[in-house]
Amino acid sequence: MKPLRSAVFTAVERSLVAETVIVIIEEFLNNAFRKGELTVGLVAVRPIEGCGKLRRWYRATISVPLPILNVNVYLADGDPPILVDCATMAEECRDGMLAAFDATGVRPELLVITHFHPDHAGLAGWLENLGLSVAASVGTIELMGYYSRGRGPFEQTVRAFHSKHGTPEGAVEEICNVADWSSLISFPRHPVAFEPGERVAAGLMLVDAPGHCYGGACLWDEAEGVFLANDQVLSGITPHIGYEEHWTPEADPLGEYKRFLSRLRGFYLDQILPGHGEELVQWEDEVQRIEAHHSLRERHLLDLAGDDIVTAYETARRIFPGADSGIQLRLAITEAMAHLQYLVSEGLMERREKGGIFVYKANVGVSALERDLAPCEVTRGNN
């Protein structure tokens, strides 16, 4: 691997630090890379162990200006060289992405976006301008079009949704402000749409991944035994499964997500490469942990509802008492909605409209055993 040149060295040179200091810094970083991980400014790069039959995968962890703090993007050599996901449009992310290209020696020609959240898709238009082709699922490209219309239509949808589910006006206003991602995303002009089951490159299949984001997709590299899972399965964190504001009243994201986890066991996987955190080799344990978490959360909601009538906002404030503002409140409400919708679809709760607001109530046929409650951890939201 050739010595890495990045914005870090440029800054050192501009400060006119002695050449010997520059050499020491370069040697330190190159030694770090030989040990398996290279940290440069706001990016850390490492090769994925066990790959190399068809392509070699690398993970680049890039800091992002969001509560989740950083995101994993993945690069692979081969024909064509590939980049999976791309951080936000912040200047530090652009610098980190270029540093990752230098560190790995991969010059990607194809960017695959797993889902349209700003930490995973923000640089898409910028990278397209650099010459990369941009690919995503049909649903993700639909979502791009939805957000690209500007804040006006988006804000109307968000405001109507949260008002309909009992959110106070002040909180609705704050949610509208933090839900505007326009400064974090550059929209590609010519994305290529793929359907689940199609191959975006040789041996790399697009897999439908519902629950975390509308249009979400994973990538399965069967030859290498790796599954690029975006935010569907994370190490030690329960992914945010939310009912997003533009979905239909019949949508059941949690039910679809549970079915995705069941299907995952049918894939040949040596390891899962997540959108945040470390690679998962014992990934089945994480899947079981996530399934158990959601089962417990459902019992919690049934107990909270009891004989009362509750809104999604009231439910969110009870199960996520610390999520009282901004993005965390939005995530709490949409996750509460996903669980309420699932319980309605399973016949354990009923939903009706009262005074222009949707309310939920546990069905009278739900047994005391189904309402039995154990303490429940608060889910950590992420984008």
C-alpha positions in Angstrom: 0.0 0.0 0.0 1.5 3.4 -1.0 1.8 6.1 1.6 -1.5 7.9 2.0 -1.7 11.6 1.0 -4.7 13.4 2.4 -6.1 16.7 3.6 -4.3 16.0 6.9 -0.9 16.2 5.3 -1.9 19.3 3.3 -2.9 21.0 6.5 0.5 20.1 8.1 2.4 21.4 5.1 0.4 24.6 5.1 1.5 25.2 8.7 5.1 25.0 7.6 5.9 22.3 10.1 9.3 20.7 9.6 9.6 18.0 7.0 10.7 15.5 9.6 7.4 15.9 11.4 5.5 15.2 8.2 7.5 12.0 7.8 6.8 10.9 11.3 3.1 11.5 10.9 3.1 9.5 7.6 5.0 6.6 9.1 2.6 6.5 12.1 -0.4 6.3 9.8 1.1 3.7 7.5 2.0 1.5 10.5 -1.6 1.9 11.7 -2.8 0.7 8.3 -0.5 -2.3 8.4 -2.1 -3.2 11.7 -5.5 -3.3 10.1 -6.9 0.2 10.6 -5.9 3.6 9.4 -7.3 6.7 10.9 -7.1 10.0 9.0 -8.9 13.0 10.3 -12.6 11.9 10.3 -12.2 8.5 8.5 -10.9 5.1 9.6 -10.3 2.4 7.0 -9.8 -1.3 7.4 -9.9 -4.4 5.1 -12.7 -6.9 5.7 -11.2 -10.2 6.7 -12.0 -13.4 4.7 -12.7 -11.7 1.3 -10.8 -11.9 -1.9 -12.4 -14.7 -4.1 -14.2 -12.3 -6.4 -13.6 -8.9 -4.9 -11.8 -7.4 -1.8 -14.0 -5.4 0.6 -12.9 -2.4 2.8 -14.8 -0.6 5.5 -14.4 3.2 5.8 -16.0 4.7 8.9 -16.7 8.4 8.4 -17.8 10.9 11.0 -21.1 12.6 10.3 -22.8 15.7 11.8 -25.7 13.6 13.2 -26.5 12.0 16.6 -25.3 8.6 15.3 -21.8 10.2 15.0 -20.5 8.1 12.2 -21.4 5.7 9.3 -19.7 2.8 7.7 -19.3 2.9 3.9 -17.9 0.0 2.0 -15.5 -0.1 -1.0 -14.7 -3.1 -3.2 -12.3 -3.6 -6.1 -13.4 -5.7 -9.0 -15.2 -5.0 -12.2 -16.6 -2.4 -11.6 -15.0 -1.0 -8.4 -17.9 -0.3 -6.0 -18.8 2.1 -3.2 -21.8 1.2 -1.0 -23.3 4.3 0.8 -21.6 7.6 1.1 -22.2 9.8 4.3 -23.6 13.3 4.3 -22.8 16.4 2.2 -20.7 18.0 5.0 -17.3 19.1 3.9 -15.6 16.8 6.4 -17.5 13.8 4.8 -16.3 14.8 1.4 -12.7 14.9 2.6 -13.2 11.6 4.4 -14.5 9.9 1.3 -11.6 11.1 -0.8 -9.2 9.9 1.9 -10.9 6.5 1.9 -10.3 6.2 -1.9 -6.6 7.0 -1.3 -6.3 4.6 1.6 -7.8 1.6 -0.2 -6.6 2.3 -3.7 -10.2 1.7 -4.9 -11.5 4.2 -7.4 -15.2 3.3 -7.5 -17.2 3.6 -10.7 -20.5 2.6 -9.2 -22.2 3.9 -6.0 -25.0 1.7 -4.6 -27.3 3.5 -2.0 -28.8 1.1 0.4 -31.5 3.5 1.7 -32.3 7.2 1.6 -31.1 8.6 4.9 -28.6 11.4 4.9 -25.8 9.5 6.5 -26.0 6.9 3.8 -27.0 8.9 0.7 -25.9 12.5 1.2 -22.9 12.5 -1.2 -24.8 10.8 -4.0 -25.1 13.8 -6.3 -21.6 15.0 -5.6 -20.1 11.6 -6.4 -22.2 11.4 -9.6 -20.6 14.7 -10.6 -17.2 13.1 -10.0 -18.2 10.4 -12.6 -19.7 7.6 -10.5 -22.9 5.9 -11.7 -25.5 5.8 -8.9 -27.8 2.8 -8.3 -30.5 2.2 -5.8 -33.8 0.3 -5.3 -36.9 1.5 -7.1 -38.4 2.5 -3.7 -35.3 4.5 -2.8 -35.4 6.4 -6.0 -39.1 7.2 -5.4 -38.1 8.5 -2.0 -35.4 10.7 -3.6 -38.1 12.3 -5.7 -40.3 12.9 -2.7 -37.6 14.8 -0.8 -36.2 16.6 -3.9 -39.5 18.5 -4.3 -38.4 20.8 -1.5 -39.4 21.6 2.1 -42.9 22.8 1.2 -44.6 19.5 0.3 -42.5 17.6 2.7 -43.4 19.9 5.6 -47.1 19.6 4.8 -46.9 15.8 5.0 -44.9 15.8 8.2 -47.2 18.4 9.9 -50.4 16.6 8.9 -49.0 13.2 10.1 -47.9 14.3 13.5 -51.0 16.4 14.2 -53.1 13.4 13.2 -51.3 11.3 15.9 -51.7 13.7 18.8 -48.4 15.6 18.7 -48.7 19.2 20.2 -48.2 22.1 17.8 -44.9 23.2 19.3 -43.4 19.7 19.0 -44.7 19.5 15.4 -42.9 22.7 14.5 -39.7 21.4 15.9 -40.0 18.1 14.2 -40.6 19.9 10.8 -37.4 21.8 11.4 -35.1 18.8 12.2 -36.7 16.6 9.6 -35.5 18.9 6.8 -32.4 17.1 5.4 -31.8 19.4 2.4 -28.5 20.7 3.6 -27.1 17.2 4.2 -28.0 15.7 0.8 -27.0 16.2 -2.8 -29.5 14.6 -5.2 -28.2 12.5 -8.1 -29.8 13.4 -11.5 -29.6 10.0 -13.2 -29.9 7.2 -10.7 -30.4 3.7 -12.0 -33.2 1.7 -10.4 -32.9 -2.0 -9.5 -35.5 -4.5 -8.3 -35.0 -7.0 -5.4 -33.3 -10.1 -6.7 -31.4 -8.2 -9.5 -27.7 -8.0 -9.5 -26.1 -4.5 -9.4 -22.7 -6.1 -10.3 -21.3 -9.6 -10.8 -22.3 -11.7 -7.9 -23.8 -8.8 -5.9 -27.6 -9.2 -5.4 -30.0 -6.5 -4.2 -32.2 -7.8 -1.3 -35.4 -6.1 -0.2 -34.9 -4.7 3.3 -38.1 -3.2 4.7 -38.6 -1.6 8.1 -35.9 0.9 8.7 -36.6 3.1 5.7 -38.9 3.1 2.7 -37.2 1.4 -0.2 -34.4 0.0 1.9 -32.1 -2.6 0.4 -29.2 -4.8 1.4 -26.5 -6.4 -0.8 -25.6 -10.1 -0.7 -22.1 -11.0 -2.0 -22.6 -14.8 -2.2 -19.0 -15.5 -3.4 -17.5 -13.7 -0.4 -20.2 -14.8 2.1 -20.8 -11.2 3.2 -24.1 -9.4 3.6 -24.1 -5.6 3.5 -27.0 -5.0 5.8 -27.2 -1.1 6.0 -29.0 -0.4 9.3 -31.2 -3.6 9.3 -28.9 -5.5 11.8 -26.4 -3.7 14.1 -24.1 -4.9 16.8 -25.5 -4.2 20.2 -28.0 -1.6 18.9 -31.6 -2.2 18.1 -32.2 -0.6 14.7 -34.9 2.1 14.5 -38.0 0.7 12.9 -40.4 3.5 12.2 -43.6 4.3 10.5 -42.6 7.2 8.3 -44.8 10.2 7.7 -45.6 9.6 4.0 -46.7 5.9 4.3 -50.2 4.7 3.9 -52.4 3.9 6.9 -52.2 0.2 6.2 -48.4 0.1 6.2 -46.8 -2.4 8.7 -43.1 -1.7 8.8 -42.4 -3.7 11.9 -44.2 -6.8 10.6 -42.3 -6.5 7.3 -39.0 -6.1 9.3 -39.7 -9.3 11.3 -40.3 -11.2 8.1 -37.0 -9.8 6.8 -35.2 -11.2 9.8 -36.7 -14.6 9.3 -35.7 -14.6 5.6 -32.1 -13.6 6.6 -31.6 -17.1 8.1 -31.9 -18.6 4.6 -28.9 -16.8 3.2 -25.3 -18.2 3.2 -23.5 -15.6 5.3 -20.1 -15.7 6.9 -20.5 -12.2 8.2 -22.7 -9.1 8.2 -21.3 -5.7 7.3 -23.5 -3.2 9.1 -24.1 0.5 8.4 -22.8 1.4 11.9 -20.5 -0.4 14.3 -18.4 -3.6 13.9 -18.8 -6.6 11.6 -21.1 -9.4 12.8 -19.8 -13.0 12.6 -22.2 -14.4 15.2 -25.0 -12.5 13.5 -27.7 -15.0 14.4 -27.3 -14.0 18.0 -27.9 -10.4 17.1 -31.0 -11.3 15.1 -32.4 -13.2 18.1 -31.7 -10.3 20.4 -33.5 -7.9 18.1 -36.5 -10.2 17.9 -36.7 -10.6 21.6 -36.5 -6.8 22.1 -39.5 -6.2 19.8 -41.5 -8.9 21.5 -40.9 -7.3 24.8 -41.7 -3.9 23.4 -45.1 -5.1 22.1 -46.0 -6.5 25.6 -45.0 -3.2 27.0 -47.3 -1.3 24.7 -50.2 -3.5 25.5 -49.6 -3.0 29.2 -49.4 0.8 28.8 -52.6 0.9 26.8 -54.5 -1.3 29.2 -58.1 -0.1 29.2 -57.1 3.4 28.2 -57.2 5.1 24.8 -53.8 6.4 23.7 -52.3 8.3 20.8 -48.9 7.6 19.2 -47.5 10.7 20.7 -48.6 9.7 24.3 -47.2 6.2 23.7 -43.8 7.6 22.5 -43.5 9.9 25.5 -44.1 7.0 27.9 -41.7 4.4 26.4 -39.1 7.0 25.4 -39.3 9.6 28.3 -35.9 11.1 27.4 -36.8 11.7 23.8 -38.5 15.1 24.3 -37.3 17.2 21.4 -35.9 17.3 17.9 -34.8 14.3 15.9 -35.1 12.0 19.0 -38.8 12.9 19.4 -39.5 12.2 15.8 -37.7 8.8 16.0 -39.7 8.0 19.2 -43.0 8.8 17.6 -42.4 6.9 14.4 -41.1 3.9 16.3 -44.1 3.9 18.6 -46.3 4.1 15.5 -44.6 1.1 13.9 -45.3 -1.0 17.0 -48.9 0.2 17.3 -49.5 -0.6 13.6 -48.1 -4.1 14.1 -50.3 -4.7 17.1 -53.3 -3.6 15.1 -52.4 -5.9 12.2 -52.1 -8.8 14.6 -55.5 -8.1 16.1 -54.2 -7.2 19.5 -55.1 -3.5 19.3 -57.7 -1.5 17.5 -57.3 2.0 15.9 -60.0 4.5 15.4 -60.4 8.2 14.8 -61.6 10.5 17.6 -61.8 14.2 17.1 -59.6 14.1 14.1 -56.9 12.2 15.9 -56.0 8.5 15.6 -56.3 6.7 19.0 -55.4 3.1 19.9 -56.8 0.7 22.5 -55.9 -2.9 23.4 -58.6 -5.3 22.3 -60.8 -6.7 25.1 -59.8 -10.3 24.0 -56.1 -9.7 24.9 -55.3 -12.1 27.8 -53.6 -11.0 31.0 -50.7 -13.2 30.0 -50.2 -11.2 26.8 -50.2 -8.0 28.9 -47.6 -9.3 31.4 -44.8 -6.7 31.5 -41.1 -6.9 32.1 -38.8 -3.9 32.2 -37.9 -2.7 28.8 -34.8 -0.9 27.5 -35.2 2.3 25.4 -34.2 1.8 21.8 -31.4 4.0 20.6 -32.5 5.7 17.4 -30.2 6.1 14.4 -30.6 7.3 10.8 
